[in-house]
Amino acid sequence: MANRAAAKRAAKARPPAAKKGTATRPRAARRGAGYVVFISHSSKESWIARQIAKEVKAAGGTSWVDVNVLAGGDDFQDEILEAIRTCSEAIVLISPDSVNSQWVSYEIGAVAVQGKRVTPVLNNVPPEAMAPLRRVHAIDLNNFDAFLGQLKERIRQSGRRRR
């Protein structure tokens, strides 16, 4: 009985990355990793999310997309919350699939609690499709290039502040 209690205390003392079933590799969204953009999306739009991540990288930022970071056995809830905690801003891909996704809603809430900028990117849905983001100016996926210009400016300004 005492051994079991000691084992529980030792497990609690381990850092999150050392927990059983969690890979011990550096996360993409760490402090000092530059300007990190968290990309929230439905798993059915993973390809689009990866394309957005490529555009963020081309703009000079770093992206965090679950399909690029998470491995089998990872505690994805902890990884997602850490990524949101350390990101500079978030993009939420809003689509017919994501408006019904509990995880996308969860991620929007987590970003909102952190008080970080969140940009809805609309993919075949009207701006009012995602209730938690109705007050936030949305970008249509077809106009994503205009958003990238704004993002580049925020990344540039962030680099100046860190110097």
C-alpha positions as CSV (number, residue, x, y, z in Angstrom):
1,M,0.0,0.0,0.0
2,A,2.8,2.4,0.9
3,N,4.7,1.5,-2.3
4,R,1.6,2.4,-4.4
5,A,1.3,5.8,-2.7
6,A,5.0,6.5,-3.2
7,A,4.6,5.5,-6.9
8,K,1.7,7.9,-7.3
9,R,3.7,10.8,-5.7
10,A,6.6,10.1,-7.9
11,A,4.4,10.0,-11.0
12,K,2.9,13.4,-10.1
13,A,6.4,14.9,-9.6
14,R,7.4,14.0,-13.2
15,P,7.3,16.7,-15.7
16,P,4.4,16.3,-18.2
17,A,6.6,15.2,-21.1
18,A,7.9,12.3,-19.0
19,K,4.5,10.8,-18.2
20,K,3.9,7.3,-19.5
21,G,2.8,7.3,-23.1
22,T,4.1,10.7,-24.0
23,A,7.0,11.3,-26.3
24,T,9.9,13.2,-25.0
25,R,10.6,15.4,-27.9
26,P,10.7,19.2,-28.1
27,R,7.4,20.8,-28.8
28,A,7.0,23.2,-31.8
29,A,5.4,25.8,-29.7
30,R,8.0,26.7,-27.1
31,R,9.0,30.1,-25.7
32,G,11.7,31.5,-27.8
33,A,10.5,29.6,-30.9
34,G,9.6,32.8,-32.6
35,Y,6.1,33.8,-33.6
36,V,3.9,30.7,-33.3
37,V,0.5,30.3,-34.9
38,F,-1.7,27.6,-33.5
39,I,-4.0,26.1,-36.2
40,S,-7.3,24.7,-35.1
41,H,-9.3,22.5,-37.6
42,S,-11.4,19.5,-38.0
43,S,-9.5,16.3,-38.7
44,K,-11.3,16.1,-42.0
45,E,-9.4,19.3,-43.1
46,S,-5.9,18.2,-42.2
47,W,-4.6,18.8,-45.7
48,I,-5.9,22.4,-45.7
49,A,-4.4,22.9,-42.2
50,R,-1.0,21.7,-43.4
51,Q,-1.2,24.1,-46.4
52,I,-2.0,27.0,-44.0
53,A,1.0,25.9,-41.9
54,K,3.3,26.1,-45.0
55,E,2.0,29.6,-45.7
56,V,2.6,30.6,-42.0
57,K,6.2,29.3,-42.3
58,A,6.7,31.2,-45.6
59,A,5.5,34.4,-43.8
60,G,8.3,33.9,-41.3
61,G,6.3,32.3,-38.5
62,T,6.2,28.9,-36.9
63,S,3.0,26.9,-36.9
64,W,1.5,24.3,-34.6
65,V,-0.7,21.8,-36.3
66,D,-1.7,18.6,-34.5
67,V,-1.0,16.4,-37.5
68,N,2.5,17.7,-37.8
69,V,3.3,17.4,-34.1
70,L,1.4,14.7,-32.3
71,A,2.5,11.1,-32.4
72,G,0.8,7.9,-31.4
73,G,0.5,7.6,-27.6
74,D,0.8,11.4,-27.0
75,D,-1.6,12.9,-24.4
76,F,-3.0,15.2,-27.1
77,Q,-5.1,17.3,-24.6
78,D,-2.0,18.3,-22.7
79,E,0.0,18.9,-25.9
80,I,-2.8,21.1,-27.4
81,L,-3.1,23.2,-24.2
82,E,0.6,23.7,-24.0
83,A,0.7,24.8,-27.7
84,I,-2.1,27.2,-27.1
85,R,-0.4,28.5,-23.9
86,T,2.8,29.2,-25.8
87,C,1.4,30.4,-29.2
88,S,1.4,34.0,-30.3
89,E,-2.0,33.7,-32.0
90,A,-4.4,31.2,-33.5
91,I,-6.1,30.5,-36.8
92,V,-9.4,28.5,-36.7
93,L,-10.4,26.8,-39.9
94,I,-14.2,27.0,-39.9
95,S,-15.9,24.5,-42.2
96,P,-19.1,22.5,-42.2
97,D,-17.2,19.8,-40.4
98,S,-15.5,22.0,-37.8
99,V,-18.7,23.8,-36.7
100,N,-19.8,20.4,-35.3
101,S,-16.4,19.5,-33.8
102,Q,-16.3,19.6,-30.0
103,W,-12.5,19.8,-30.1
104,V,-12.5,22.9,-32.3
105,S,-14.9,24.6,-29.9
106,Y,-12.7,23.5,-27.0
107,E,-9.6,25.0,-28.7
108,I,-11.4,28.3,-29.4
109,G,-12.3,28.5,-25.7
110,A,-8.8,27.7,-24.6
111,V,-7.4,30.5,-26.9
112,A,-10.1,32.9,-25.7
113,V,-9.1,32.2,-22.0
114,Q,-5.5,33.1,-22.9
115,G,-6.7,36.4,-24.4
116,K,-4.9,35.7,-27.7
117,R,-5.8,36.9,-31.2
118,V,-7.8,34.3,-33.1
119,T,-8.7,34.6,-36.8
120,P,-11.5,32.5,-38.2
121,V,-10.8,31.3,-41.7
122,L,-14.0,30.4,-43.5
123,N,-14.2,27.4,-45.8
124,N,-17.6,27.2,-47.4
125,V,-19.5,28.5,-44.4
126,P,-21.0,32.0,-43.6
127,P,-19.3,34.2,-41.0
128,E,-21.9,33.4,-38.3
129,A,-21.4,29.6,-38.6
130,M,-19.3,29.3,-35.4
131,A,-21.1,30.9,-32.5
132,P,-18.1,31.6,-30.3
133,L,-16.4,33.7,-33.0
134,R,-19.4,35.7,-34.3
135,R,-17.8,39.0,-33.0
136,V,-14.4,38.3,-34.6
137,H,-13.7,39.5,-38.2
138,A,-13.4,36.4,-40.3
139,I,-11.3,35.8,-43.4
140,D,-12.6,33.8,-46.3
141,L,-10.2,31.0,-47.3
142,N,-10.2,32.5,-50.8
143,N,-8.8,35.7,-49.4
144,F,-6.1,34.1,-47.2
145,D,-3.3,36.0,-49.0
146,A,-4.6,39.3,-47.5
147,F,-4.5,37.8,-44.1
148,L,-0.9,36.6,-44.7
149,G,0.2,40.2,-45.4
150,Q,-1.2,41.2,-42.0
151,L,0.4,38.2,-40.3
152,K,3.8,39.0,-41.8
153,E,3.5,42.5,-40.3
154,R,2.8,41.1,-36.8
155,I,5.7,38.7,-37.1
156,R,8.0,41.5,-38.2
157,Q,6.8,43.7,-35.3
158,S,7.3,40.8,-32.9
159,G,10.9,40.3,-34.0
160,R,11.6,44.0,-33.3
161,R,10.2,43.7,-29.8
162,R,12.4,40.7,-29.0
163,R,15.6,42.5,-29.9
